[in-house]
Amino acid sequence: MLPGKRILLIISGGIAAYKSLDLIRRLRERGATVRCVMTDSATQFITPLSVSALSENKVYGDLFSLTDEAEMGHIQLSRDADLVLVAPATTNILAKMAQGISDDLATTVLLATDKDVIAAPAMNVRMWEHAATRDNVSTLKSRGVLFAGPTEGDMACGEYGEGRMIEPLEIVTEIEHYFSAAAPLAGRRAIVTSGPTHEAIDPVRYVANRSSGKQGHAIAAALAGMGAETILVTGPTAEANPAGVKIVRIESAREMHDAATGALPADIAVCAAAVADWRPAEILEGKIKKTKGGAPPCLDMVENPDILRSLSAAGNQRPALVVGFAAETDNVLANATAKRERKGCDWIVANDVSPDTGTFGGDRNTVHLITADSTDDWPAMAKSDVAERLAEHIATHFANLREAAE
Ligand code: PMT
């Protein structure tokens, strides 16, 4: 799986370009976002329209396009990816890469990128065996370019030998290996809670809150993107399922409690859900009737189980790192600090949820990460960026634990 991974696919002009279409599909099936750059000669083999339709993204090709440069300059294109893949990589593009030639968008992006590059060569056997290509390949390898294939087989030109591009699924496997080796949370298991809970009053009514699930879902996606096996226990939301994450859908706080504690053991727990603190003491079997002149009903409430507290006190099943959120409207830092101690979690992410902040339901959040011995104030940012940054802190925490144990 490649949840949330951003692949920049450079398609150069060889007959194997037709396989790039399947490659795009396979990468996207696994949760990757694919953005494509085509060389002029690649467009002789497949059309930008097909590439755009399959990638569901704009296709780039013109170094001097004013619109492209304004929307997504070639430098940004080269940096805004987790990995650059050249498939097919012709002998021509490999030669240009080795010599540092940048005479079109594809080669300019390859020169400007600060990301790892995997090349999947595709060419005639004589071209692959030519001394010039051998030299170029070894120069590129010495500079850290990774190679996927080529393999041996029948060629489109009728010859047989080494030079065939490996199959799209084999390229995908190479990419999965690349990311799993590099994934900082590979081998870790994470439980994330997200969204509101609905506490039933009668068959048609419930008590709830305004949580959209955006923050919790983004955290689950970020942890999965860093290689953690992630279980997302979510209340009712309109958010899409993050790729590569196991989803457990629940309605009430009690169901969320059972699902989250039932998912133990885990290494990481992040409780971003806005769990109802109380629920109606009894759920009526029939709809409460409104009677003319009758008094409005009174709801007796009882306290819900506290999921964060239960995970923090789970004995030998306690995750090594338990992170809570604190939704506060006043004295944000002081209340959140006290909440961290009261609930027994390791870190708490404090966020101001006063109505004018738009935190509940909005796309942005301003948070403070509070640990036992520090408070880190983060600037206002997109919830997806809060999630990425939190996941990075979590990864660093585990890297430090590993280092200390060695
Ligand atoms: O969903 P969004 O629209 O993206 O909004 C995100 C958010 C504002 C909901 C999120 O960032 C957030 O702050 N989540 C916690 C909301 C909350 O219920 O805070 P609290 O201060 O009431 O609870 C403190 C912590 O205890 C939280 O980690 C909460 O998940 C947990 N808790 C609370 C009650 C309960 N019965 N069980 C719990 O686990």
Boltz pocket constraint, residues with backbone or C-beta under 6 A from the ligand:
constraints:
  - pocket:
      binder: B
      contacts: [[A, 193], [A, 195], [A, 196], [A, 210], [A, 211], [A, 212], [A, 213], [A, 214], [A, 215], [A, 216], [A, 253], [A, 271], [A, 272], [A, 273], [A, 274], [A, 275], [A, 276], [A, 277], [A, 304], [A, 305], [A, 306], [A, 307], [A, 308], [A, 309], [A, 323], [A, 324], [A, 325], [A, 326], [A, 327], [A, 328], [A, 339], [A, 343], [A, 349], [A, 351], [A, 353], [A, 359], [A, 360], [A, 361], [A, 362], [A, 383]]
      max_distance: 6.0
